[in-house]
Amino acid sequence: MAAVSLQEVSKRCVAGGRYRRPLYRELLHLAGRGGAPDSVLALDRVTLDLPRGSNAALIGPNGAGKSTLLRTIAGIYRPTSGIVRVSGRVACYLEPGAGMAPTLPVIDNVFLYGAVVGLSRSELRRSADAILDFAELCDQRFTRVEHLSFGNCQRLFFAIILETMRLRKAEVFLFDEWLSGVDLRFKEKGEAELRALASGDHTVVFASHDLGTLERICDHAVYLEGGRLRRSGDRKPVFEDYRRRSGDDSPKGGHECPS
């Protein structure tokens, strides 16, 4: 049985980001005198099954629809058409800083973000020290998050998601460029922990342009381009196809919905 199943899923988004109209244009629109905003097809009839227990790499050039696909699986975006089925709970790390309370200390953010991704207060009390230790932020537990570097913020929220995986609080985990901005040593540490936590009980989808990392931790791959599914299946042939078609990560069309 597939952990994630998409059938003919399309997602149309407003071109150029979030669509905001001044009041007079909103009134004209309500009166039938304003045109609809331009839109783009970020996902185009994507049909996909991800096996339960797989670690899936989501690859493709910039603007291929990777982030839109993750947010559609997570339920953040509602598909314009098609059906999305997810078996079990979802925990996601999709945008640096999302869910962060920057004026609060690190330890408070552990409890806030931990609750968002499904950890109970008692679990967080037991896990807080381990989370801070893995993030290497024990000596900054009372530092405001706004005073942390970008890399340290990435470490903190990645460590919280890892604890969610250790405690099996979800069945599907979604990551979007999850280790950008961290140093090489911590990146290797994070990769090792992800491999150690690999389990048939949960399915993980990783979107990244770091093909080397994805090849080390993933057994399955999904290749998107221009919002369309080019290929999916065992990692090696999909990666070979992507490299043969693209040669690099330069944009080749398609659009991401604004986050």
C-alpha positions, 0 to 999 in steps of 0.5 A, a space after each residue: 500500500 502506498 503511503 502517499 498517492 496522487 492521482 492526476 493532481 494539478 495546482 494552479 497558483 497566482 503568478 508572481 507571488 501572493 495576490 494582493 489588490 488595493 481596496 478600489 480594485 477589490 471593489 471593482 472586482 466585486 462589481 464585475 469590472 475587474 479581471 481575474 489574476 494571472 495564474 500559472 500551472 505549478 503542478 500538471 496532472 501528477 500521478 504518483 505513488 510513494 511506497 510505505 517505508 521509502 526514503 524518496 528524493 524529490 529532484 528537478 530544476 528550480 521552479 519544477 514544482 518540488 516545493 508546491 508538491 510537498 505543500 500539497 502532500 502536507 495539506 497546506 495547499 489544496 489541489 486545483 484538481 485531482 486526488 491526494 491521499 496520505 496514509 497517516 500523520 504528516 510532519 514537515 520542515 518546509 521553510 526556514 523560520 516557519 513556526 518560529 517565534 523569534 523574540 522568544 528564547 531557544 528553549 521556548 521555541 523547542 516547546 512551541 515548534 515541538 507542539 506544532 509537529 506533534 510532540 506532547 508537553 511531557 515528551 518535550 520535557 523529556 526530550 528538550 535536552 537531547 534536542 538542544 544537545 543534537 543542535 549543539 545549542 545547550 549553552 544558548 537555551 535562553 538566547 532569543 532565536 532572532 539572535 541565532 545565525 541562520 545555520 543555528 536556526 536550521 540546526 534547532 528545527 531540524 533537531 526537533 523534527 528528528 526527535 519527532 521521527 525518533 518518537 514515531 509521532 508521524 508516518 510521513 515526513 517532508 523536508 525541503 532544503 533542510 540542511 541549507 546553511 549548516 556547516 559540513 560537519 553538522 550536515 554529515 551528522 544530520 545525514 548519519 542520523 537520518 540513515 540511523 532513523 530509517 524505518 519501514 514505519 515511516 516514509 520520508 520525502 526530501 526535496 533538495 538540489 544537493 544530489 550527493 546527499 540525496 543519493 546517500 540517504 534515499 532509495 527512491 526518487 521522483 523527478 519533476 520538471 515544469 510541474 510535470 512528473 518525468 519519472 519515479 522509481 528506484 533512485 539510480 535510473 531516475 538520477 541518471 535520467 535527470 543528469 542526462 536531461 538537465 546537465 545542471 540545475 538551471 531553471 527550465 520552466 514551471 513555477 512554484 506557488 508562493 509559500 
